[in-house]
Amino acid sequence: MYERFYGFRERPFSLTPDPSYLYPSRVHREALSHLRYGIEGHAGFTVITGEIGCGKTTLLQTVLRSIDRKTSISRLMNTMLDSRDLLEAIMLDFGLDPGQGRSKPYLIRDLAQFLVNERRAGRLALLIIDEAQNLSVTALEEVRMLSNFETEKSKLLQIVLVGQPNLRDLLSRHDLEQLRQRVTVTYHLEPLTADETHAYVNHRLRHASIGAPLTFSRPVTDVVHRHSRGVARTINVIADAVLLYGYGSDKRVIDLDLTNEVVSDLGLANERPPSDGDTNRPAEAAPPAPAGKMASSFEVPEVPLIERPLAIDVAGPVRPASVHADLPLQAPAAPAPAARVNPGHRVHGEAPPPQQGWWTRLRRGISGHPRSAVEV
């Protein structure tokens, strides 16, 4: 639609994985190196993980394009399979016929014979399982058993598992310890940084352009990065919509106002963007209270209405370590029959009473001195 208007031979931000558009960022170069080492080095299991839309499929397409013809590849995309269906799917993708109603031992024998024949012919057998986080534990155990096909010097089958971050959690299970020990290459694909997002967007624009390429300024790509959090697929969605809006507005130059309008119309402006341009840093938890100290109740912004009397249990097993042994311990005085006052309630115009520390109130309660309603 907008290709001729901006001088593109094709849409630069199509969601279809295209290896020719792969931007060689640091994480993508490292992931490619790990994949190639795992495959060419006969390393056994290789595990690649990454967030949804980070470019794992494009990465795989790039690797498969560079593999020579001496490699037989079985690539599974649908992983909602049990162990037997998984075995049959692997055989079908290798070009083998599992037959109808054949028992599992016969299937394993035929697969093993195929792998031996491939090795004798000087060919490498490669199994790639995409979306591996959907595999059940029994299916993963079946994959592990396939890795037992080996000679005295090397594996007959190279296995690559690709999935979302919860694949790492799945492999950390205690009952998958044997599989985890066989993983020799692993890499996690991180989202793009703000600098990489700027380079990624303009890289795709240059690749799709016929003549002088259109460019997105750094303020524009910073907005794209902030609301996409560096996820390549979301970057493509926003950038494609920006070009479409620019075409509809007859704008040859993509400006910040147009980009903000697109982000708002896509419903991304209402999401809370990360601060300081850091999309990969998790929110830091508040530091715990120091050992042996209690948090002050006055730090709580809202104090609920308490409908029953409060009393300090001095006979309980927990007591402050700093209570002196020579203090006379007496039972606390019986509560007055008067109605309790909400600690958060205050009469209008009345000066607030001085707040005392919890240690002072505790000593007064232990000594039998009455406390005011506000202190209670």
Secondary structure by P-SEA (a helix, b strand, c coil): cccccccccccccccccccccccccaaaaaaaaaaaaaaaacccbbbbbbcccccaaaaaaaaaaaccccbbbbbbccccccaaaaaaaaaaaacccccccccaaaaaaaaaaaaaaaaaacbbbbbbbcccccccaaaaaaaaaaacccccccccbbbbbbbccaaaaaaacccaaaaaaaccbbbbbbcccaaaaaaaaaaaaaaacccbbbbbcaaaaaaaaaaacccaaaaaaaaaaaaaaaaaaccccccaaaaaaaaaaacccccccccccccccccccccccccccccccccccccccccbbbbbcccccccccccccccccccccccccccccccccccccccccccccaaaaaaaaaaccccccccc
